[in-house]
Amino acid sequence: MQLKRRDDLVYGLLIGAFILVVGWQVEEHLKVRESAKTDLRKSARAIANTVGAFIRGLQFRGAVFRERLDPVLDELVSGATNAVVRSGDLVSIEMLNAEGVPLAFAGKPIDLSQTDLLQVGERWGRRTV
């Protein structure tokens, strides 16, 4: 009888240790996921600041010419020579005016007819933000 009780204690301890390890792994996964989201937000802010600074530098009497803007947007999307954007991080960029009309575009086409794109903040998709 004493051996059965000892076996139950060992199995209980093993199950408890297993539950602790699984809980720890879940917590670490959530922490890493949130860290990745924070890094992506910082990268998006850096890209937006870069594009904004470039547009301010391109202004000529309050106007920006598309012929000068398109190559820069293409370079940001391709990520070939930019230290801010790693290749594959930025798949598309589109600039809209206040009415929502596209002014400049680079990368994969964006379907602007999706109503959930108009939300404030970020939209996390399965493979895109």
MMTF fields as JSON, N, C-alpha, C and O atoms, coordinates in Angstrom:
{
  "mmtfVersion": "1.0.0",
  "mmtfProducer": "UNKNOWN",
  "numBonds": 515,
  "numAtoms": 516,
  "numGroups": 129,
  "numChains": 1,
  "numModels": 1,
  "chainsPerModel": [1],
  "groupsPerChain": [129],
  "chainIdList": ["A"],
  "bondAtomList": [4, 2, 8, 6, 12, 10, 16, 14, 20, 18, 24, 22, 28, 26, 32, 30, 36, 34, 40, 38, 44, 42, 48, 46, 52, 50, 56, 54, 60, 58, 64, 62, 68, 66, 72, 70, 76, 74, 80, 78, 84, 82, 88, 86, 92, 90, 96, 94, 100, 98, 104, 102, 108, 106, 112, 110, 116, 114, 120, 118, 124, 122, 128, 126, 132, 130, 136, 134, 140, 138, 144, 142, 148, 146, 152, 150, 156, 154, 160, 158, 164, 162, 168, 166, 172, 170, 176, 174, 180, 178, 184, 182, 188, 186, 192, 190, 196, 194, 200, 198, 204, 202, 208, 206, 212, 210, 216, 214, 220, 218, 224, 222, 228, 226, 232, 230, 236, 234, 240, 238, 244, 242, 248, 246, 252, 250, 256, 254, 260, 258, 264, 262, 268, 266, 272, 270, 276, 274, 280, 278, 284, 282, 288, 286, 292, 290, 296, 294, 300, 298, 304, 302, 308, 306, 312, 310, 316, 314, 320, 318, 324, 322, 328, 326, 332, 330, 336, 334, 340, 338, 344, 342, 348, 346, 352, 350, 356, 354, 360, 358, 364, 362, 368, 366, 372, 370, 376, 374, 380, 378, 384, 382, 388, 386, 392, 390, 396, 394, 400, 398, 404, 402, 408, 406, 412, 410, 416, 414, 420, 418, 424, 422, 428, 426, 432, 430, 436, 434, 440, 438, 444, 442, 448, 446, 452, 450, 456, 454, 460, 458, 464, 462, 468, 466, 472, 470, 476, 474, 480, 478, 484, 482, 488, 486, 492, 490, 496, 494, 500, 498, 504, 502, 508, 506, 512, 510],
  "bondOrderList": [1, 1, 1, 1, 1, 1, 1, 1, 1, 1, 1, 1, 1, 1, 1, 1, 1, 1, 1, 1, 1, 1, 1, 1, 1, 1, 1, 1, 1, 1, 1, 1, 1, 1, 1, 1, 1, 1, 1, 1, 1, 1, 1, 1, 1, 1, 1, 1, 1, 1, 1, 1, 1, 1, 1, 1, 1, 1, 1, 1, 1, 1, 1, 1, 1, 1, 1, 1, 1, 1, 1, 1, 1, 1, 1, 1, 1, 1, 1, 1, 1, 1, 1, 1, 1, 1, 1, 1, 1, 1, 1, 1, 1, 1, 1, 1, 1, 1, 1, 1, 1, 1, 1, 1, 1, 1, 1, 1, 1, 1, 1, 1, 1, 1, 1, 1, 1, 1, 1, 1, 1, 1, 1, 1, 1, 1, 1, 1],
  "groupList": [{"groupName": "MET", "atomNameList": ["N", "CA", "C", "O"], "elementList": ["N", "C", "C", "O"], "formalChargeList": [0, 0, 0, 0], "bondAtomList": [1, 0, 2, 1, 3, 2], "bondOrderList": [1, 1, 2], "singleLetterCode": "M", "chemCompType": "L-PEPTIDE LINKING"}, {"groupName": "GLN", "atomNameList": ["N", "CA", "C", "O"], "elementList": ["N", "C", "C", "O"], "formalChargeList": [0, 0, 0, 0], "bondAtomList": [1, 0, 2, 1, 3, 2], "bondOrderList": [1, 1, 2], "singleLetterCode": "Q", "chemCompType": "L-PEPTIDE LINKING"}, {"groupName": "LEU", "atomNameList": ["N", "CA", "C", "O"], "elementList": ["N", "C", "C", "O"], "formalChargeList": [0, 0, 0, 0], "bondAtomList": [1, 0, 2, 1, 3, 2], "bondOrderList": [1, 1, 2], "singleLetterCode": "L", "chemCompType": "L-PEPTIDE LINKING"}, {"groupName": "LYS", "atomNameList": ["N", "CA", "C", "O"], "elementList": ["N", "C", "C", "O"], "formalChargeList": [0, 0, 0, 0], "bondAtomList": [1, 0, 2, 1, 3, 2], "bondOrderList": [1, 1, 2], "singleLetterCode": "K", "chemCompType": "L-PEPTIDE LINKING"}, {"groupName": "ARG", "atomNameList": ["N", "CA", "C", "O"], "elementList": ["N", "C", "C", "O"], "formalChargeList": [0, 0, 0, 0], "bondAtomList": [1, 0, 2, 1, 3, 2], "bondOrderList": [1, 1, 2], "singleLetterCode": "R", "chemCompType": "L-PEPTIDE LINKING"}, {"groupName": "ASP", "atomNameList": ["N", "CA", "C", "O"], "elementList": ["N", "C", "C", "O"], "formalChargeList": [0, 0, 0, 0], "bondAtomList": [1, 0, 2, 1, 3, 2], "bondOrderList": [1, 1, 2], "singleLetterCode": "D", "chemCompType": "L-PEPTIDE LINKING"}, {"groupName": "VAL", "atomNameList": ["N", "CA", "C", "O"], "elementList": ["N", "C", "C", "O"], "formalChargeList": [0, 0, 0, 0], "bondAtomList": [1, 0, 2, 1, 3, 2], "bondOrderList": [1, 1, 2], "singleLetterCode": "V", "chemCompType": "L-PEPTIDE LINKING"}, {"groupName": "TYR", "atomNameList": ["N", "CA", "C", "O"], "elementList": ["N", "C", "C", "O"], "formalChargeList": [0, 0, 0, 0], "bondAtomList": [1, 0, 2, 1, 3, 2], "bondOrderList": [1, 1, 2], "singleLetterCode": "Y", "chemCompType": "L-PEPTIDE LINKING"}, {"groupName": "GLY", "atomNameList": ["N", "CA", "C", "O"], "elementList": ["N", "C", "C", "O"], "formalChargeList": [0, 0, 0, 0], "bondAtomList": [1, 0, 2, 1, 3, 2], "bondOrderList": [1, 1, 2], "singleLetterCode": "G", "chemCompType": "PEPTIDE LINKING"}, {"groupName": "ILE", "atomNameList": ["N", "CA", "C", "O"], "elementList": ["N", "C", "C", "O"], "formalChargeList": [0, 0, 0, 0], "bondAtomList": [1, 0, 2, 1, 3, 2], "bondOrderList": [1, 1, 2], "singleLetterCode": "I", "chemCompType": "L-PEPTIDE LINKING"}, {"groupName": "ALA", "atomNameList": ["N", "CA", "C", "O"], "elementList": ["N", "C", "C", "O"], "formalChargeList": [0, 0, 0, 0], "bondAtomList": [1, 0, 2, 1, 3, 2], "bondOrderList": [1, 1, 2], "singleLetterCode": "A", "chemCompType": "L-PEPTIDE LINKING"}, {"groupName": "PHE", "atomNameList": ["N", "CA", "C", "O"], "elementList": ["N", "C", "C", "O"], "formalChargeList": [0, 0, 0, 0], "bondAtomList": [1, 0, 2, 1, 3, 2], "bondOrderList": [1, 1, 2], "singleLetterCode": "F", "chemCompType": "L-PEPTIDE LINKING"}, {"groupName": "TRP", "atomNameList": ["N", "CA", "C", "O"], "elementList": ["N", "C", "C", "O"], "formalChargeList": [0, 0, 0, 0], "bondAtomList": [1, 0, 2, 1, 3, 2], "bondOrderList": [1, 1, 2], "singleLetterCode": "W", "chemCompType": "L-PEPTIDE LINKING"}, {"groupName": "GLU", "atomNameList": ["N", "CA", "C", "O"], "elementList": ["N", "C", "C", "O"], "formalChargeList": [0, 0, 0, 0], "bondAtomList": [1, 0, 2, 1, 3, 2], "bondOrderList": [1, 1, 2], "singleLetterCode": "E", "chemCompType": "L-PEPTIDE LINKING"}, {"groupName": "HIS", "atomNameList": ["N", "CA", "C", "O"], "elementList": ["N", "C", "C", "O"], "formalChargeList": [0, 0, 0, 0], "bondAtomList": [1, 0, 2, 1, 3, 2], "bondOrderList": [1, 1, 2], "singleLetterCode": "H", "chemCompType": "L-PEPTIDE LINKING"}, {"groupName": "SER", "atomNameList": ["N", "CA", "C", "O"], "elementList": ["N", "C", "C", "O"], "formalChargeList": [0, 0, 0, 0], "bondAtomList": [1, 0, 2, 1, 3, 2], "bondOrderList": [1, 1, 2], "singleLetterCode": "S", "chemCompType": "L-PEPTIDE LINKING"}, {"groupName": "THR", "atomNameList": ["N", "CA", "C", "O"], "elementList": ["N", "C", "C", "O"], "formalChargeList": [0, 0, 0, 0], "bondAtomList": [1, 0, 2, 1, 3, 2], "bondOrderList": [1, 1, 2], "singleLetterCode": "T", "chemCompType": "L-PEPTIDE LINKING"}, {"groupName": "ASN", "atomNameList": ["N", "CA", "C", "O"], "elementList": ["N", "C", "C", "O"], "formalChargeList": [0, 0, 0, 0], "bondAtomList": [1, 0, 2, 1, 3, 2], "bondOrderList": [1, 1, 2], "singleLetterCode": "N", "chemCompType": "L-PEPTIDE LINKING"}, {"groupName": "PRO", "atomNameList": ["N", "CA", "C", "O"], "elementList": ["N", "C", "C", "O"], "formalChargeList": [0, 0, 0, 0], "bondAtomList": [1, 0, 2, 1, 3, 2], "bondOrderList": [1, 1, 2], "singleLetterCode": "P", "chemCompType": "L-PEPTIDE LINKING"}],
  "groupTypeList": [0, 1, 2, 3, 4, 4, 5, 5, 2, 6, 7, 8, 2, 2, 9, 8, 10, 11, 9, 2, 6, 6, 8, 12, 1, 6, 13, 13, 14, 2, 3, 6, 4, 13, 15, 10, 3, 16, 5, 2, 4, 3, 15, 10, 4, 10, 9, 10, 17, 16, 6, 8, 10, 11, 9, 4, 8, 2, 1, 11, 4, 8, 10, 6, 11, 4, 13, 4, 2, 5, 18, 6, 2, 5, 13, 2, 6, 15, 8, 10, 16, 17, 10, 6, 6, 4, 15, 8, 5, 2, 6, 15, 9, 13, 0, 2, 17, 10, 13, 8, 6, 18, 2, 10, 11, 10, 8, 3, 18, 9, 5, 2, 15, 1, 16, 5, 2, 2, 1, 6, 8, 13, 4, 12, 8, 4, 4, 16, 6],
  "groupIdList": [1, 2, 3, 4, 5, 6, 7, 8, 9, 10, 11, 12, 13, 14, 15, 16, 17, 18, 19, 20, 21, 22, 23, 24, 25, 26, 27, 28, 29, 30, 31, 32, 33, 34, 35, 36, 37, 38, 39, 40, 41, 42, 43, 44, 45, 46, 47, 48, 49, 50, 51, 52, 53, 54, 55, 56, 57, 58, 59, 60, 61, 62, 63, 64, 65, 66, 67, 68, 69, 70, 71, 72, 73, 74, 75, 76, 77, 78, 79, 80, 81, 82, 83, 84, 85, 86, 87, 88, 89, 90, 91, 92, 93, 94, 95, 96, 97, 98, 99, 100, 101, 102, 103, 104, 105, 106, 107, 108, 109, 110, 111, 112, 113, 114, 115, 116, 117, 118, 119, 120, 121, 122, 123, 124, 125, 126, 127, 128, 129],
  "secStructList": [7, 2, 2, 2, 2, 2, 2, 2, 2, 2, 2, 2, 2, 2, 2, 2, 2, 2, 2, 2, 2, 2, 2, 2, 2, 2, 2, 2, 2, 2, 2, 2, 2, 2, 2, 2, 2, 2, 2, 2, 2, 2, 2, 2, 2, 2, 2, 2, 2, 2, 2, 2, 2, 2, 2, 2, 2, 2, 7, 5, 6, 6, 5, 7, 7, 2, 2, 2, 2, 2, 2, 2, 2, 2, 2, 2, 2, 2, 7, 1, 1, 7, 1, 1, 1, 7, 6, 6, 6, 7, 7, 3, 3, 3, 3, 3, 7, 6, 6, 1, 7, 3, 3, 3, 3, 3, 3, 1, 7, 7, 7, 6, 6, 7, 4, 4, 4, 4, 1, 1, 1, 7, 7, 7, 7, 1, 1, 7, 7],
  "xCoordList": [0.822, 0.0, 0.863, 0.525, 1.97, 2.873, 3.463, 3.652, 3.758, 4.306, 3.294, 3.682, 2.041, 0.986, 0.885, 0.727, 0.977, 0.87, 2.066, 1.903, 3.246, 4.448, 4.351, 4.753, 3.823, 3.632, 2.68, 2.935, 1.605, 0.645, 1.294, 1.03, 2.138, 2.83, 3.791, 3.852, 4.541, 5.485, 4.726, 5.1, 3.649, 2.859, 2.239, 2.179, 1.788, 1.224, 2.255, 1.967, 3.469, 4.54, 4.916, 5.148, 4.975, 5.29, 4.211, 4.53, 2.961, 1.871, 1.927, 1.721, 2.202, 2.333, 3.47, 3.326, 4.618, 5.753, 5.406, 5.773, 4.704, 4.296, 3.379, 3.54, 2.436, 1.516, 2.273, 1.968, 3.255, 4.066, 4.863, 4.931, 5.462, 6.25, 5.352, 5.718, 4.19, 3.258, 2.795, 2.742, 2.463, 2.057, 3.17, 2.917, 4.384, 5.536, 5.731, 5.993, 5.607, 5.772, 4.684, 4.969, 3.464, 2.368, 2.642, 2.46, 3.077, 3.39, 4.524, 4.445, 5.567, 6.686, 6.243, 6.682, 5.386, 4.879, 4.116, 4.309, 3.258, 2.485, 3.409, 3.176, 4.446, 5.395, 6.172, 6.345, 6.632, 7.366, 6.458, 6.885, 5.215, 4.253, 4.0, 3.962, 3.829, 3.604, 4.845, 4.737, 6.011, 7.261, 7.393, 7.833, 7.013, 7.06, 6.092, 6.413, 4.903, 3.942, 4.491, 4.325, 5.133, 5.721, 6.825, 6.912, 7.666, 8.721, 8.128, 8.652, 7.041, 6.396, 5.786, 5.841, 5.214, 4.668, 5.778, 5.613, 6.907, 8.043, 8.572, 8.915, 8.639, 9.097, 8.133, 8.563, 6.844, 5.845, 5.965, 5.85, 6.195, 6.385, 7.621, 7.607, 8.695, 9.931, 9.717, 10.203, 8.998, 8.705, 7.845, 8.108, 6.822, 5.952, 6.736, 6.531, 7.623, 8.438, 9.388, 9.603, 9.954, 10.85, 10.107, 10.584, 8.941, 8.145, 7.706, 7.746, 7.291, 6.878, 8.007, 7.808, 9.192, 10.339, 10.717, 11.07, 10.637, 10.969, 9.969, 10.358, 8.693, 7.672, 7.865, 7.738, 8.168, 8.424, 9.63, 9.652, 10.63, 11.807, 11.535, 12.209, 10.554, 10.218, 9.302, 9.168, 8.683, 7.698, 8.328, 9.395, 7.633, 8.02, 6.798, 5.856, 6.816, 5.681, 4.4, 3.32, 4.54, 3.383, 2.94, 1.987, 3.596, 3.201, 4.313, 5.499, 3.89, 4.826, 4.498, 3.345, 5.497, 5.269, 5.386, 6.326, 4.416, 4.345, 5.565, 6.021, 6.092, 7.242, 8.447, 9.282, 8.538, 9.663, 9.363, 10.282, 8.087, 7.693, 7.661, 8.041, 7.218, 7.081, 8.378, 8.343, 9.516, 10.748, 11.146, 11.691, 10.877, 11.213, 10.306, 10.775, 9.014, 8.102, 8.456, 8.408, 8.809, 9.234, 10.472, 10.58, 11.395, 12.623, 12.31, 12.924, 11.365, 10.974, 10.349, 10.628, 9.501, 8.84, 9.828, 9.773, 10.733, 11.698, 12.707, 13.203, 13.018, 13.918, 15.347, 16.105, 15.728, 17.055, 18.182, 19.197, 18.03, 19.135, 18.758, 19.511, 17.636, 17.182, 17.458, 17.07, 18.121, 18.432, 17.221, 17.182, 16.227, 15.046, 14.134, 13.539, 14.021, 13.099, 13.885, 14.66, 13.691, 14.293, 13.474, 12.27, 14.112, 13.438, 12.284, 12.469, 11.106, 9.933, 9.09, 7.952, 9.602, 8.813, 7.683, 6.563, 7.976, 6.989, 6.567, 7.373, 5.309, 4.847, 4.077, 3.953, 3.556, 2.768, 2.681, 2.686, 2.602, 2.401, 1.542, 1.779, 0.555, -0.327, -0.628, -0.958, -0.512, -0.779, -2.097, -2.328, -2.963, -4.29, -4.404, -3.718, -5.271, -5.554, -6.682, -7.115, -7.157, -8.18, -9.495, -10.25, -9.775, -11.016, -10.882, -11.867, -9.704, -9.482, -9.098, -9.125, -8.74, -8.322, -6.826, -6.04, -6.417, -4.993, -4.17, -4.539, -3.045, -2.15, -0.877, -0.4, -0.329, 0.897, 0.809, 0.153, 1.479, 1.335, 2.603, 3.276, 2.927, 4.043, 3.772, 3.184, 4.195, 4.024, 2.752, 2.187, 2.3, 1.073, -0.131, -0.148, -1.135, -2.346, -3.085, -3.14, -3.64, -4.419, -5.877, -6.217, -6.752, -8.178, -8.788, -9.079, -8.977, -9.482, -10.994, -11.553, -11.659, -13.105, -13.438, -14.605, -12.451, -12.692, -13.04, -12.282, -14.175, -14.622, -13.787, -13.679, -13.192, -12.416, -11.074, -10.399, -10.667, -9.437, -9.618, -8.638, -10.85, -11.122, -11.111, -11.302, -10.892, -10.869, -9.656, -8.664, -9.747, -8.642, -7.659, -8.064, -6.387, -5.38, -4.921, -4.971, -4.471, -3.914, -4.918, -5.811, -4.738, -5.563, -4.608, -3.804, -4.691, -3.803, -4.461, -5.473, -3.89, -4.349, -3.522, -2.664, -3.786, -3.036, -1.575, -0.7, -1.289, 0.079, 0.456, 1.58, -0.451, -0.173, -0.741, -1.594, -0.253, -0.779, -1.154, -1.629],
  "yCoordList": [-1.196, 0.0, 1.256, 2.257, 1.189, 2.327, 2.651, 3.826, 1.646, 1.831, 2.529, 3.383, 2.19, 2.812, 4.298, 5.133, 4.613, 6.016, 6.824, 7.971, 6.241, 6.897, 7.103, 8.149, 6.113, 6.248, 7.401, 8.187, 7.496, 8.584, 9.944, 10.902, 10.026, 11.276, 11.656, 12.821, 10.685, 10.948, 11.391, 12.371, 10.663, 11.06, 12.439, 13.222, 12.732, 14.063, 15.164, 16.214, 14.917, 15.9, 16.084, 17.206, 14.975, 15.071, 15.843, 16.66, 15.589, 16.32, 17.798, 18.664, 18.088, 19.483, 20.194, 21.34, 19.503, 20.097, 20.323, 21.349, 19.374, 19.514, 20.723, 21.491, 20.893, 22.036, 23.346, 24.323, 23.384, 24.593, 24.922, 26.083, 23.914, 24.136, 24.616, 25.538, 24.005, 24.427, 25.86, 26.659, 26.192, 27.561, 28.563, 29.642, 28.21, 29.076, 29.277, 30.396, 28.201, 28.304, 29.168, 29.942, 29.051, 29.883, 31.344, 32.214, 31.621, 32.998, 33.567, 34.713, 32.787, 33.243, 33.476, 34.436, 32.616, 32.795, 34.11, 34.857, 34.39, 35.64, 36.855, 37.885, 36.728, 37.824, 38.09, 39.242, 37.031, 37.177, 37.736, 38.574, 37.282, 37.778, 39.276, 40.025, 39.701, 41.128, 41.942, 43.061, 41.394, 42.073, 42.232, 43.277, 41.201, 41.278, 42.333, 43.06, 42.424, 43.449, 44.848, 45.76, 45.016, 46.308, 46.677, 47.827, 45.712, 45.968, 46.356, 47.238, 45.705, 46.015, 47.413, 48.134, 47.792, 49.156, 50.198, 51.215, 49.942, 50.873, 50.973, 52.061, 49.849, 49.843, 50.624, 51.378, 50.445, 51.188, 52.682, 53.481, 53.067, 54.486, 55.047, 56.174, 54.257, 54.7, 54.866, 55.83, 53.94, 54.053, 55.279, 56.026, 55.491, 56.659, 57.953, 58.907, 57.998, 59.196, 59.427, 60.566, 58.343, 58.458, 59.005, 59.925, 58.439, 58.906, 60.349, 61.153, 60.685, 62.06, 63.053, 64.124, 62.705, 63.605, 63.75, 64.837, 62.647, 62.718, 63.582, 64.365, 63.443, 64.253, 65.726, 66.579, 66.03, 67.438, 67.977, 69.145, 67.127, 67.543, 67.695, 68.473, 66.962, 67.031, 68.193, 68.542, 68.781, 69.824, 70.986, 71.49, 71.379, 72.548, 73.439, 73.15, 74.519, 75.441, 74.723, 74.993, 73.8, 73.093, 71.884, 71.214, 71.582, 70.437, 69.388, 69.706, 68.133, 67.025, 66.312, 65.954, 66.108, 65.483, 63.977, 63.452, 63.297, 61.838, 61.166, 60.131, 61.735, 61.134, 61.041, 60.149, 61.948, 61.936, 61.08, 60.611, 60.879, 60.125, 58.621, 57.849, 58.185, 56.76, 55.968, 54.88, 56.445, 55.65, 55.442, 54.398, 56.421, 56.293, 55.265, 54.455, 55.291, 54.306, 52.902, 51.945, 52.777, 51.474, 50.966, 49.775, 51.861, 51.479, 51.049, 50.113, 51.723, 51.329, 49.943, 49.139, 49.66, 48.362, 47.255, 46.173, 47.518, 46.476, 46.262, 45.149, 47.315, 47.191, 46.861, 46.364, 47.128, 46.727, 47.484, 46.88, 48.777, 49.55, 50.306, 51.177, 50.005, 50.769, 50.008, 48.846, 50.648, 50.008, 49.988, 49.19, 50.855, 50.913, 49.723, 49.175, 49.319, 48.26, 47.05, 47.144, 45.913, 44.677, 44.154, 44.398, 43.443, 42.914, 42.011, 41.094, 42.27, 41.468, 42.036, 41.601, 43.003, 43.586, 44.465, 44.411, 45.263, 46.171, 45.62, 45.566, 45.211, 44.599, 45.572, 45.356, 46.645, 47.591, 48.919, 48.977, 49.971, 51.303, 52.091, 52.074, 52.772, 53.573, 54.868, 54.861, 55.967, 57.274, 57.791, 57.81, 58.213, 58.704, 60.175, 60.655, 60.882, 62.26, 62.246, 61.178, 63.425, 63.523, 62.862, 62.409, 62.803, 62.187, 60.675, 60.011, 60.125, 58.696, 58.274, 57.084, 59.23, 58.927, 58.61, 59.387, 57.474, 57.127, 58.142, 58.521, 58.58, 59.519, 58.84, 59.128, 57.95, 57.235, 55.832, 55.603, 54.885, 53.49, 52.718, 53.021, 51.72, 50.815, 49.477, 49.433, 48.395, 47.062, 46.39, 46.729, 45.416, 44.684, 45.627, 46.56, 45.387, 46.227, 46.042, 44.941, 47.121, 47.1, 47.275, 48.193, 46.399, 46.5, 47.486, 47.131, 48.721, 49.767, 49.692, 50.462, 48.768, 48.633, 47.873, 47.816, 47.295, 46.597, 47.617, 48.556, 47.431, 48.408, 48.342, 49.348, 47.199, 47.104, 47.819, 47.992, 48.241, 49.018, 50.449, 51.137, 50.898, 52.272, 52.464, 53.583, 51.404, 51.531, 52.331, 52.442, 52.875, 53.63, 52.639, 51.652, 52.906, 52.027, 51.006, 51.248, 49.863, 48.85, 47.724, 47.496, 47.046, 45.873, 44.7, 44.673, 43.741, 42.592, 41.481, 40.926, 41.151, 40.012, 38.781, 38.818, 37.702, 36.474, 36.616, 36.11, 37.294, 37.464, 38.931, 39.216, 39.845, 41.268, 42.129, 41.697, 43.344, 44.341, 45.548, 46.546],
  "zCoordList": [0.0, 0.0, 0.0, -0.632, 0.711, 0.782, -0.597, -0.912, -1.42, -2.759, -3.677, -4.474, -3.583, -4.397, -4.066, -4.957, -2.799, -2.369, -2.889, -3.304, -2.868, -3.357, -4.881, -5.392, -5.596, -7.048, -7.366, -8.278, -6.626, -6.843, -6.595, -7.321, -5.577, -5.271, -6.398, -6.79, -6.922, -8.016, -9.259, -9.904, -9.597, -10.778, -10.6, -11.548, -9.415, -9.146, -9.314, -9.886, -8.808, -8.969, -10.439, -10.891, -11.181, -12.605, -13.375, -14.239, -13.066, -13.723, -13.343, -14.193, -12.087, -11.655, -12.363, -12.788, -12.493, -13.206, -14.674, -15.247, -15.284, -16.677, -16.853, -17.802, -15.957, -16.031, -15.863, -16.547, -14.964, -14.798, -16.059, -16.462, -16.68, -17.896, -19.034, -19.763, -19.191, -20.251, -20.005, -20.94, -18.779, -18.457, -18.741, -19.277, -18.387, -18.646, -20.143, -20.583, -20.943, -22.388, -23.02, -23.935, -22.556, -23.066, -22.741, -23.593, -21.516, -21.126, -21.98, -22.421, -22.217, -23.052, -24.489, -25.122, -25.01, -26.371, -26.491, -27.45, -25.528, -25.562, -25.438, -26.071, -24.627, -24.453, -25.75, -26.147, -26.4, -27.659, -28.745, -29.54, -28.785, -29.775, -29.597, -30.573, -28.362, -28.099, -28.432, -28.933, -28.16, -28.508, -30.023, -30.503, -30.773, -32.236, -32.753, -33.693, -32.146, -32.55, -32.262, -33.073, -31.129, -30.783, -31.77, -32.201, -32.129, -33.113, -34.46, -35.14, -34.846, -36.121, -36.096, -37.092, -34.974, -34.854, -34.972, -35.646, -34.313, -34.392, -35.813, -36.277, -36.5, -37.885, -38.776, -39.649, -38.557, -39.344, -39.088, -40.017, -37.835, -37.526, -38.205, -38.7, -38.228, -38.879, -40.379, -40.971, -40.996, -42.43, -42.7, -43.641, -41.884, -42.068, -41.888, -42.639, -40.913, -40.709, -41.885, -42.3, -42.419, -43.568, -44.779, -45.443, -45.064, -46.211, -45.995, -46.927, -44.784, -44.498, -44.682, -45.256, -44.2, -44.354, -45.822, -46.28, -46.55, -47.973, -48.735, -49.602, -48.418, -49.09, -48.762, -49.64, -47.51, -47.161, -47.925, -48.312, -48.141, -48.897, -50.382, -51.057, -50.9, -52.323, -52.676, -53.849, -51.694, -51.985, -52.739, -52.39, -53.768, -54.549, -54.627, -55.364, -53.868, -53.772, -53.357, -53.883, -52.4, -51.852, -52.649, -52.252, -53.758, -54.589, -54.596, -54.513, -54.696, -54.822, -56.126, -56.368, -56.957, -58.249, -58.13, -57.534, -58.707, -58.607, -59.245, -58.759, -60.314, -60.994, -60.065, -60.215, -59.117, -58.18, -56.951, -56.279, -56.661, -55.471, -55.726, -54.846, -56.906, -57.204, -57.067, -56.491, -57.559, -57.389, -55.929, -55.573, -55.102, -53.683, -53.014, -52.216, -53.332, -52.764, -53.25, -52.477, -54.526, -55.049, -54.315, -54.02, -54.026, -53.32, -51.881, -51.37, -51.231, -49.878, -49.869, -48.979, -50.861, -50.911, -51.251, -50.667, -52.19, -52.554, -51.431, -51.253, -50.667, -49.524, -49.9, -49.067, -51.138, -51.611, -50.911, -50.563, -50.699, -50.142, -48.876, -48.44, -48.287, -47.136, -45.852, -45.723, -44.904, -43.628, -42.702, -41.765, -42.945, -42.09, -42.358, -41.431, -43.623, -44.006, -44.476, -45.428, -43.818, -44.3, -45.457, -45.531, -46.351, -47.525, -47.1, -46.3, -47.634, -47.315, -46.198, -46.021, -45.427, -44.343, -44.862, -44.354, -45.858, -46.417, -47.769, -48.698, -47.885, -49.131, -50.004, -51.209, -49.411, -50.187, -49.461, -48.231, -50.238, -49.671, -50.652, -51.86, -50.119, -50.957, -50.222, -49.036, -50.929, -50.336, -50.874, -52.083, -49.957, -50.31, -49.945, -49.043, -50.648, -50.255, -49.224, -48.791, -48.831, -47.788, -48.197, -47.337, -49.492, -49.975, -50.152, -50.476, -49.95, -50.099, -51.502, -51.817, -52.354, -53.722, -53.714, -53.172, -54.31, -54.334, -55.129, -56.24, -54.541, -55.207, -55.691, -56.789, -54.889, -55.255, -54.687, -53.671, -55.353, -54.993, -55.331, -56.316, -54.513, -54.805, -54.13, -53.049, -54.755, -54.188, -54.643, -55.683, -53.838, -54.155, -54.094, -53.291, -54.938, -54.875, -53.552, -53.003, -53.062, -51.826, -52.201, -52.948, -51.691, -51.959, -50.967, -49.824, -51.411, -50.52, -50.32, -49.539, -51.019, -50.837, -49.553, -49.165, -48.894, -47.637, -46.566, -46.324, -45.932, -44.932, -43.663, -42.962, -43.339, -42.106, -42.209, -41.194, -43.413, -43.55, -43.066, -42.781, -42.971, -42.581, -41.07, -40.593, -40.316, -38.869, -38.414, -39.134, -37.231, -36.665, -36.045, -35.43, -36.208, -35.639, -36.646, -37.852, -36.16, -37.045, -37.245, -36.429, -38.339, -38.657, -38.815, -39.746, -37.921, -37.937, -38.723, -38.295, -39.88, -40.663, -40.328, -39.446, -41.032, -40.762, -41.155, -40.452, -42.263, -42.724, -42.965, -43.379, -42.716, -42.957, -41.844, -41.069, -41.786, -40.862, -41.692, -41.151]
}
